[in-house]
């Protein structure tokens, strides 16, 4: 098996491949410090963005829980209205003109009737 042998380079060839790129120790330290400061600034910005995304996620989760609770409450009302007691209540309330006069009153009447029915 033939393994390739490295081609020897002269010092001049080696030096010419780094021309214009050589820095003193001080220049290297400054370049590293500037790079480090830039990375720290970018990291702080990314952490702030992440915190904002987490807060948004938490807010959205709380909103979804609230919507789910409201939906469950409305489902409960609809189920009660479709029950025998609910239909009977609708007929008697409508007959007595207690229902449908004001929408805000309807909800209060419904909730009161549901509480009475639960007793």
C-alpha positions, 0 to 999 in steps of 0.5 A, a space after each residue: 500500500 502506497 501512503 502519500 508522503 507529505 511534501 516538504 515545504 520551505 520556510 519561505 513557502 510556509 511564511 508566505 501562506 500566512 503573509 498579512 495574517 500574522 498578528 502580535 500577541 497584543 493584536 491577537 488578545 484584542 481580537 479575541 476580546 472583541 470576538 468574546 464581547 460580540 458572542 456575549 452580546 449575541 448570547 444575551 440577545 438570544 437569552 432575552 428572545 428565549 425568555 420572551 418566547 417562553 412568556 408568550 408560550 405561558 400566556 398562550 397556555 393560560 389563554 387556552 386553559 381559560 377558553 377550555 374552561 369557558 367551553 366546558 361551562 357552556 357545554 354544561 349549560 347546553 347539556 342542562 338545557 337539553 335535559 328534561 329539566 332544561 326543556 321544562 324550564 325553557 317552556 315555563 320561562 317562555 310561557 311566563 315571559 321571563 325568558 328572551 326579554 334581555 339577553 343578560 337576564 337570560 344567562 342569570 335566569 339559566 344559572 339560577 335554574 341550574 343551581 335550583 335543579 342541582 339541589 
